[in-house]
Amino acid sequence: MRRVRFRDPAGAVRYGEWDDGVIEFGDRTFEEDEVDVLAPCEPTKIVCVGRNYAEHADEMGNDVPDRPLLFLKGPNTVASHGSEVTLPAGKDRLDFEAELGVVIGEQAKDVAEADAMDVVAGFTCVNDLSNRDDQRRETNWVRGKAFDGAAPLGPVLASPDEVPEDAAVRSYCNGELRQDASRELMIFSVPELVAEITSYMTLEPGDVIATGTPEGVGKLADGDEVVIEVEGVGRLEHTVEIPSA
């Protein structure tokens, strides 16, 4: 099942099912362009995982960590399918990063790896937008990773059975394929990440784990069109605006 959260033509926020571009809510159907597709959840936090693909760590000149490298994005970073994301001005390097997002379905603390999927509501697409200029200058990555709109999510929440263990994770910029890998190449699996993260913090319903990006991240320019694709979830599409400094 692929669940979508949207605002209908009357302005009400609804939850429906998305199938082949048609959104079903009760006995009504909507075309995608008739509604505003919203982020599929409302996280209190997004827990991001750095360097979870060996080839991405290598392309960035970094070693593979011996435990998940974690950082946070706040609710201010959430953007939705079809949005125009305004990026920080005056930066030399602003990147896209395609990621599989894990959406938590219930309050979770100290979850054993064997039980991790019991607290997962489903999967979505994430673009971990990154401001490399400031990321390189700081250790906590607040300016580099947590600026407004830095985590487009969507377009749907797909149930775990819809997303294969070897699901493809891809990005496109202006129609050009830029990243193409599989979730089975992740260094730390989804159950390992859930267990590790909940040993330190409580995850709330709607919280998201962004599981890391494969190699091929790239620089964005004003007006670029970005697509993040996860097999079984679909395609998260948005554009970017970079103001003049």
C-alpha positions as CSV (number, residue, x, y, z in Angstrom):
1,M,0.0,0.0,0.0
2,R,1.3,3.5,-0.9
3,R,-0.3,6.1,1.4
4,V,-0.3,9.7,0.5
5,R,-1.0,12.8,2.6
6,F,-2.5,15.7,0.7
7,R,-4.5,18.9,0.8
8,D,-7.7,18.6,-1.2
9,P,-9.2,21.4,-3.3
10,A,-11.2,22.6,-0.3
11,G,-8.1,23.0,1.8
12,A,-8.6,19.9,4.1
13,V,-5.6,17.6,4.8
14,R,-6.5,14.1,3.8
15,Y,-4.8,10.7,3.8
16,G,-5.4,8.5,0.7
17,E,-3.9,5.9,-1.5
18,W,-1.8,6.7,-4.6
19,D,-1.9,4.4,-7.6
20,D,-0.5,5.3,-11.0
21,G,-0.8,9.1,-10.3
22,V,-4.4,8.9,-9.1
23,I,-5.2,9.6,-5.5
24,E,-8.1,7.8,-3.9
25,F,-9.8,9.1,-0.7
26,G,-13.1,7.3,0.3
27,D,-15.2,7.2,-2.9
28,R,-13.4,10.2,-4.4
29,T,-10.5,10.3,-6.8
30,F,-8.1,13.1,-7.6
31,E,-5.5,13.7,-10.2
32,E,-2.1,14.7,-8.8
33,D,-2.3,18.2,-10.2
34,E,-5.7,18.7,-8.4
35,V,-4.2,18.6,-4.9
36,D,-1.1,19.6,-2.9
37,V,0.9,16.6,-2.1
38,L,2.3,17.0,1.4
39,A,5.2,15.2,3.1
40,P,3.9,11.8,4.1
41,C,4.6,12.3,7.8
42,E,5.2,15.1,10.3
43,P,8.5,14.1,12.0
44,T,9.6,15.6,15.3
45,K,13.1,14.9,14.0
46,I,14.9,13.3,11.1
47,V,17.9,11.1,12.1
48,C,20.4,11.0,9.3
49,V,23.1,8.5,8.7
50,G,26.4,9.7,7.1
51,R,28.7,7.5,5.0
52,N,26.5,4.5,4.9
53,Y,27.6,3.5,1.4
54,A,31.3,2.8,1.1
55,E,31.7,4.3,-2.4
56,H,30.1,7.6,-1.3
57,A,32.5,7.7,1.7
58,D,35.3,7.3,-0.8
59,E,34.1,9.9,-3.3
60,M,34.0,12.4,-0.4
61,G,37.5,11.5,0.8
62,N,36.3,9.9,4.1
63,D,36.8,6.6,5.8
64,V,33.9,4.3,6.5
65,P,32.8,4.7,10.1
66,D,32.9,1.7,12.5
67,R,29.4,2.6,13.9
68,P,26.6,4.6,12.3
69,L,27.6,8.3,11.9
70,L,24.4,10.2,13.0
71,F,23.3,13.8,12.7
72,L,19.9,15.5,13.0
73,K,17.6,17.6,10.9
74,G,14.6,19.4,12.5
75,P,11.0,19.8,11.4
76,N,12.0,23.0,9.7
77,T,13.8,21.0,7.0
78,V,10.8,19.1,5.7
79,A,9.7,19.9,2.2
80,S,7.2,18.1,0.0
81,H,6.9,16.6,-3.4
82,G,6.4,19.2,-6.1
83,S,7.8,22.0,-4.0
84,E,10.4,24.6,-4.9
85,V,13.1,24.6,-2.2
86,T,15.0,27.8,-1.6
87,L,18.7,27.0,-0.8
88,P,21.2,29.1,1.1
89,A,22.6,32.0,-1.0
90,G,26.2,32.7,-1.6
91,K,27.4,29.1,-1.4
92,D,29.8,27.4,-3.8
93,R,28.6,23.8,-3.3
94,L,25.0,22.8,-2.7
95,D,24.4,19.0,-3.3
96,F,21.5,16.6,-3.7
97,E,21.7,13.2,-2.0
98,A,19.2,10.4,-2.7
99,E,18.2,8.3,0.3
100,L,15.8,5.7,1.5
101,G,13.7,7.1,4.4
102,V,12.4,4.9,7.2
103,V,9.2,6.2,8.8
104,I,8.6,5.2,12.4
105,G,5.1,4.0,13.3
106,E,5.1,4.0,17.0
107,Q,7.1,5.3,20.0
108,A,10.3,3.4,20.1
109,K,13.1,3.1,22.6
110,D,15.7,0.4,23.1
111,V,14.4,-1.7,20.2
112,A,16.2,-4.9,19.6
113,E,17.5,-5.4,16.1
114,A,15.3,-8.5,15.7
115,D,12.2,-6.4,16.5
116,A,13.1,-3.3,14.6
117,M,10.7,-3.8,11.7
118,D,7.8,-3.9,14.1
119,V,8.2,-0.2,14.7
120,V,8.6,0.8,11.1
121,A,5.4,2.2,9.4
122,G,7.0,2.2,6.0
123,F,9.5,3.7,3.6
124,T,9.7,7.0,1.7
125,C,12.2,9.0,-0.5
126,V,14.5,11.6,1.1
127,N,16.7,14.2,-0.5
128,D,19.4,15.1,2.0
129,L,20.1,18.5,0.6
130,S,23.6,19.6,1.8
131,N,25.4,22.9,2.0
132,R,29.0,21.7,1.6
133,D,30.6,25.1,2.3
134,D,29.5,25.2,5.9
135,Q,29.5,21.4,6.4
136,R,33.3,21.4,5.8
137,R,33.7,24.1,8.5
138,E,31.8,22.6,11.3
139,T,31.5,19.3,13.2
140,N,27.8,19.3,14.1
141,W,26.6,20.1,10.5
142,V,23.8,22.4,11.6
143,R,24.5,25.0,8.9
144,G,25.4,22.3,6.4
145,K,22.5,20.1,6.8
146,A,19.7,21.6,8.9
147,F,18.7,24.8,6.9
148,D,15.0,25.3,6.0
149,G,13.8,22.9,3.4
150,A,16.9,20.6,3.5
151,A,14.9,17.4,3.7
152,P,12.3,16.9,0.9
153,L,10.2,13.8,1.7
154,G,7.7,11.8,-0.3
155,P,5.7,11.4,-2.3
156,V,4.2,8.5,-0.4
157,L,4.6,6.2,2.5
158,A,5.1,2.7,1.1
159,S,4.5,-0.3,3.3
160,P,7.6,-2.4,4.0
161,D,6.5,-5.3,1.8
162,E,6.3,-2.9,-1.2
163,V,10.1,-2.1,-1.0
164,P,12.5,-4.9,-1.9
165,E,15.5,-5.8,0.2
166,D,17.6,-4.8,-2.9
167,A,15.5,-1.8,-3.8
168,A,17.2,0.7,-6.2
169,V,18.0,4.1,-4.9
170,R,18.5,6.7,-7.7
171,S,18.7,10.4,-8.3
172,Y,18.2,12.5,-11.4
173,C,19.1,16.1,-12.0
174,N,17.4,17.8,-15.0
175,G,16.5,14.3,-16.3
176,E,20.1,12.9,-16.1
177,L,20.6,9.8,-14.0
178,R,23.2,10.7,-11.3
179,Q,23.0,8.1,-8.6
180,D,22.0,4.4,-9.1
181,A,22.6,1.9,-6.3
182,S,20.8,-0.6,-4.1
183,R,19.8,-0.5,-0.4
184,E,21.6,-3.9,0.0
185,L,24.9,-1.9,-0.3
186,M,24.2,0.0,2.9
187,I,26.9,-0.7,5.5
188,F,24.4,-0.6,8.3
189,S,21.0,-2.1,7.6
190,V,17.6,-0.7,8.6
191,P,17.3,-3.0,11.6
192,E,20.8,-2.2,12.8
193,L,20.1,1.6,12.5
194,V,16.8,1.4,14.4
195,A,18.5,-0.6,17.2
196,E,21.4,1.8,17.4
197,I,19.4,5.0,17.3
198,T,16.8,3.9,19.8
199,S,19.5,2.9,22.2
200,Y,20.3,6.6,22.5
201,M,17.0,8.4,21.8
202,T,13.3,7.8,21.7
203,L,11.8,7.8,18.2
204,E,8.2,9.1,17.9
205,P,5.6,8.2,15.3
206,G,6.3,10.0,12.1
207,D,10.0,10.4,12.8
208,V,12.3,9.5,9.9
209,I,15.6,7.8,9.6
210,A,17.5,8.9,6.4
211,T,19.7,5.9,5.7
212,G,22.5,7.5,3.8
213,T,23.3,8.2,0.2
214,P,25.2,6.2,-2.5
215,E,27.9,7.6,-4.7
216,G,27.2,10.2,-7.4
217,V,26.0,13.2,-5.3
218,G,26.2,16.4,-7.3
219,K,26.2,20.1,-7.3
220,L,22.9,22.0,-7.8
221,A,22.3,25.2,-9.7
222,D,19.4,27.7,-9.6
223,G,16.3,26.2,-11.3
224,D,17.5,22.6,-11.3
225,E,14.8,19.9,-11.3
226,V,15.6,17.0,-8.9
227,V,14.1,13.5,-8.8
228,I,14.7,11.0,-6.0
229,E,13.6,7.5,-6.8
230,V,13.3,4.5,-4.5
231,E,12.0,1.3,-6.0
232,G,8.6,0.4,-4.5
233,V,8.1,4.0,-3.2
234,G,8.1,6.1,-6.4
235,R,9.6,9.4,-7.4
236,L,10.0,12.5,-5.2
237,E,10.2,15.5,-7.5
238,H,11.1,19.1,-6.7
239,T,12.9,22.1,-8.0
240,V,15.5,24.4,-6.3
241,E,15.9,28.1,-6.1
242,I,19.3,29.7,-5.2
243,P,18.9,33.4,-4.5
244,S,21.6,35.8,-5.5
245,A,24.1,36.5,-2.8
